[in-house]
Amino acid sequence: MANIGFIGLGIMGSPMAANLIQGGHTLATFTHGKTPQSLLDAGAKALANATEVAKASDIIIVMVPDTPDVEAVLFGENGVAAGLSKGKTVIDMSSISPVATKEFAKKINALGCEYLDAPVSGGEVGAKAASLTIMVGGSQAAFDRCKPIFELMGKNITLVGGNGDGQTTKVANQIIVALTIEAVGEALVLASKAGADPAKVRQALMGGFASSRILEVHGERMVKRTFDPGFRINLHQKDLNLALTTARQLGLALPSTAVAQELFNTCVAHGGAGWDHSGMVRALEILANHEIGQ
């Protein structure tokens, strides 16, 4: 049993934290707003700030939206760094800048602590089912110590390399996810506009080489018009911005990623910042002047 701190109890963080409690660990928490009552009922303790969480924990997990949020949680007033002592481990499971991650790791290492960047993929469904894909950057020793913790939250757990490499892998993941959503959306808009039943088209494609998890899950969302967020468009925008910024720093062109970002921008312009990212199809529908199922 480990003393774990968990900071950031949103759509993803809450079920991840619940799985850690179910695994028999003690949990100290801090989040904007209040720690969910369900976690408190399960045994979690709500503390006053991130410093107190770090003092009470051997392993501190951070799960917040963006790079500035992680920096504030770690190094801001009442941040994690102020509560650390030698030998503790900080795990950032947010999706943030690989470049900033390397700097954060150096600062935490200078305090005598380990740092792992361990972003996840799988959305709310994966968080609840403890089936997340976890992409880790950091030392082999820290990874080995924390792997049993990761196994309570995910299934496909990989140490990719050093600090920052986990975040780079997540950026690559988000490119693939966005472009696959775009491809599924285009295909279903085409099918619907041509007069075919998009639900039947999706069913037929699920048995062929075009089959994918995104066609299965997000294709169904597109057909059924269910865009309540599992993963919000504004968060995916953030991830693609990381991809495009990193590409610019490396002197790379990512043309299709840029197009996907513009489609997300179109959704936001029509009030869709909080839609599930499968809602990208609505931008394609605007361009086509045709909604799936019409």
N, C-alpha and C positions, 0 to 999 in steps of 0.2 A: 504494500500500500504506500502510495506517495502523497505528499502534500503538494497539491497542484493549485496554481492560481489561474483564473481565466478572466480576461479583460475583453469585453465586447460581446454582448449577448443578444445579437440581432437574429435575423432569419436563419443564418448558418450557425452562429455561435451557441445559441440556446440548446439545440439538439445535440451538438458536439459535446457541450458541457454535461448534458444529461447522460450521455453514454459513458463519460468518465466516471460519474458517480455510480452508475450501474455496474461499472467495472471494479468498484470497491475502493476508489480513491476519495480522499477528503478534498473538498473544493472551496477555495476562497474566491470571491467574485467582486468585480466592479464593472459597471456599465453606465452609459448615459441613461437616465431614467432610473427604473428600479429593476433589480434582479427578479425575474419571473417567479411568481409564487410557487409554480410547479417545481422549480429547482430548490427553493427554500424548503419546501415540504419534503424533498428527497434528501435533504441534509446539507445543502450548500450554505455557506455563510456569506452575507453581503458586507463588505468592508467599505470604509469611507473614501478611499482613493487607491490609485495604482501603487503608491509607495507602500501602503499597508498590505496590499496583496503580495508584493514582492517580499516583504519581511516575513510573512506567514507561510511562504511557499518555497519549495526546493526547485520546482519547475514552473515557470510563468509563461502562459500561452496568451498571445495577443491575436485578436480577430476583429479588426476594425476596417473601415472602408478604403482608405487611401494613404499614400505616402506621408502627407502632413499629419494625419491622424496617428500613425505609428510613431512618428518622431515626437509628437506631443505626449503620447502615452509613455514612451521610453524616457524622454529627456526633459519634458516640460515640468512645470510646477507640480509637485506631488506625483512625479513620474516613477516608473519602475526602477530606474537607475539609482535613485536615492534610497531605495530599500534593499538593494542587492548586497550580498556578502559573498566572499570567495567560494567557488564550487557550485554555485547555482547555475541553472540553464534557462535561457530565454528562448522561446520558440515563437517566431512570428508566422502565423498561418494566414495573414492577410495577403492580398495580391497587390504588390507595390513595385516601385522602381528597383531593378537589379543594381543600378549604380548606387542609389541611396542605401540599399541593403548592405552593401560591402562596407560603407562608412559606419552604419549602425553597428555592424558586427565588430569592427575594430574598437569602437568605444566600449562595447560590452565586454569584449575580451580584455581590454585594458583594466577592467575592474576585477579580473580574475575569474570571469564567468564564461560559459560557453554560449554560443549563439547559433541557432538553426533557423534558416528561412525554409518554411514548409507550407507553401500555398497549396490549395486544394481545388479539385474539380469534382463536380457531381451534383452541385446545387442543393436545394433544400431537401429533395428526395434522398440524395446520397448521405446528407448529414443525418437525417432521421434514421436511415437504415444502417448507418455505420459502414457504408460502402464507398466512401470517398476515395478518389485517387489523390495521393499525397506525394508531392515532388519536393525533395529535400536537398538543401545545400548546407554544408558544414563539415565538421570533422567526423571521421568514421567512429571514433570513440563516443562522441556525443550522440550520434545517430543510433549506435548500438544500445546505449543506455535508454534512449527515449522510444525505441521501436515498439516496446510493449504498450506504451501510451498511444502511439499512432495506430496500433492494431485495434484499439477500442473505437477508433473513429473512421478507419478506412480499410480497404482491401488491397489495392495496388499501391504499394509503398516503395519508393525508389530513392536511394541516395544518388543524386545525379553528379555531384561534385562539390566544390567548395562554396563558401558563402556567396550568394547571388545567383548561383546556377539553378537553384530551385525556382527563383522568381523568373529567370530567363525561360525556363521550361513552361511555366504558367503562361507567360506572354505568348509563347509558341502555341500552346493549347488554345488560348483565346482567339488567336488568328484562325485556327482550323475550325473552331466552333462557329465563329461568326460567318465564315465563308460557306460552311455547310448549311447553316440556317438560310443564308441568302440563296444557295442553290436549291434547297427544298422549296423555299418560297416561290422562286421563279418557276419551278416545275409545276407546282400546284396552281399558280395563277394561270399559266399557259393551259393546263388541262381544263380548268374551269371555264376559261374564256372560249376554249374550243368546243365546249358543250359536254365534256365528260364529267362524270361524278368524281370530284377530287378525293372523296373518301375511298372510293373503289380503286382509283389510280394509286393512292397511297398503299392500299392493301396489296395490290399487285406488285408494286415496287419492293415491298418488304421481303418478297421471296427471291429477289435477284441481286445482282452485283451492286446496285444502288442502295441496298439496305444499309441503314445506320441507326444508331441510337437516336440521333436527331430526327431522322425521318419518322422513327417510331413515336417518340415523345412529342417533339415540337411540331411535327407534321400533323399529329392529332390535335394539338392546340390550335393550329391554323384552321383546320377544318371545322372544329367545334367552336371556334371564336372564344377560347378561354385564355385570356392574357393576364390573369392575376399572377403576380410575380413569384416565380421560383428563383429567378435571377434577373434583377431589374436592368432595363436598358441603360440607365445612367451609370451603372456599375460596369457594364460591358464597354460603354464609351470610354470610361476611365482606363480600362485594360488595353483597348486599342490605341488610346493616346500614348500609353507606355510603349506599345509596340512601335508606333510611328516615331516617337521621340528617340527611342533606342536605335531604330534604323537610321534616322538622320545623323545621330552621333557616330554610327559605324559607316556612314556613306553608302547605305543600301536603299534601294527602291522597293516599296511594298505596295504596288498599285492596287491590287484587289482589296487589300486591307483598308486602303484609303477610301475606296468605293463603299465598302461595308460601313465605315465610320460615317460617311455622308448619308447613307440610308438610315442609320440610327439618328443622325442629326435631324433628318426629316420627320422621324417619329416624334422626337422631342418638340419640334416646332408645332406639332399637332397635338400636344398635350400628353405625349406618351413616355415621359421620362421614367415613370413608375410602372410601365407595362413590363411583362416578361419579355426577355429578348427575342422570343419567337415572334413577338409583335413586329419585328422588322418587316414581316410580310405586308403590313399595312402601308409601308412606304412604297413597296412594289405595286400594291393595289392602287395607290394614288397615281403612280406613273401610268398604269394600265387603264385607269378609270373603270376598274372592274374589281369587285370584291368576290373572293372565293365563295362559292355556293349560290351566287346570284343566277 
